[in-house]
């Protein structure tokens, strides 16, 4: 039973972490400085990775985009969050929102991949927490 409580706490922590990340991303999208940008790379990684079943292929999309800040500084960003869904393509002109205090913290407004990834992580964490909590508190047979 103790491991179930620890598992619930871990997934509750993950949910809180993801909520904070999603709020920060949505705040950036709403309040960040908007400038035009260009997707310089949106390719499937196709790296060979180890899985529990043996070698497999990582089919996530590696994205990189470039933009110029309002003060003329050129910035290229490779988001840490990767997606399995291609919402942009190489060469596409996009709108970028960035934080003027930290221009490397930027997001493509035309892409919803990062928002969906955080939302799915939150939903799964909540479902797992609820399942674990129900297992702990439900009356036994």
N, C-alpha and C positions, 0 to 999 in steps of 0.2 A: 504494500500500500504506500510506503514511503517513496518508492520510485515514481509512483503515479502523481504524487503531490509535487515532486521535483520536476517531472515532465510538464505538468500544468503550469508551474512557475516559469519554466523555460519558455514555453510557448506564449505565456502572458507577457513575458519580457520582450519576446520577438514582436508580438503585436504592438506593444507600446513603442518599440524602436521604429517599426514600420510606419506607424501613425505619425510619429515625429518627422520621419523622412518625407512622407507624403505631404504633410502640412508645409514643410520647407519648400518642396518642389512646387506645390500649388501657389505658395506665396511668391516664389520666383517667377512663375508664369504670369501671375497677376500684376506684380509690382516691378519686375525686372525691366531694365532698359532694353527696348526692342530695336534690333537692327537687322538688315538683310544679311544672309549668310549663304553658304554653298556647301552641300554635302560632298566631301572629297572622297569618301569611301563608305560603301554600304554593301559589304560582301559577307557571304557565309564563311565562317572560320574554317570549317571542315578539318579541324585538328583531331588527331587520334587521342582519345582519352581512355583512362581505365574506368570501367564500371564494375558493378558487383557481378555482372555476367561475363566479364572479360573486356577486351578492347572494344571501343565503340567510337563513334564519330560525333564530335561536338558540332551541332548544326546551328548554333546561335549566330546572330548577325553582328559583326563588328562594324560600328559606325564611327566616322570621324567627320567633323564639320569645321568650317573655317568662317570667321567673321572679323570685322574691323570694329573696334570700340569707337565711341563717339570722339575720343581724343586721338584717334588714328592708329592705335596699336593693333597689329594683326595677331589674332589668337586662333589656335587650332585646338579643338577639344575632342577627346575620345572618352565618351561616357563610360563609367564603370559598369553601369547596368546594361546588360546585353539582352536582346529580345530574340525570340524565335520567329517573330513576325516582321516582315519587311514593310515598313510604312513609308520609307523614303528610299530614293535611289541615287547612285553616284551622279553628280552633276546637277542635281535638283537645287533650285533656288528656294530657300526657306526663310522663315522669320525666326530669329534667335532671341531669346530673353536671357540676359546675363546680369550678374550682380556687379555693379561698378567697383565695389570694394574688392572683389575677387572675380575677375573676368573668366577664369577657368571654370567657375561654377555657372554653367550655362545649360540651356535646354532648347531643343528644337520645338517650336510651338506647333508645327505641322504634324508631329509625331506624338502619339498617345501611349507608346510602349512602356515608358518608365512609370507613368501614372497607373496603367493597368497592372504592371508587375507589383507595385506596392499594394494596390487594392486587393489583388489575389492573395498576396502573402498575408495581409491582414485578415482576410476572410478565412483562409485555411487555418491560421493561428487561432482565431476565435472558435472555429468549429472543433479543432482538436482540444482546446481548453474546455469547451463546453462538454465534450465527450468524456474527457478525463474527470471533470468535476462531477458529472452525472454518475460515473462509475464509482466515485468515492462516496457520494451522498445517498445514492439510491438504496432503498431497503433490500436487504439480502433475502435469498430464498429460505 
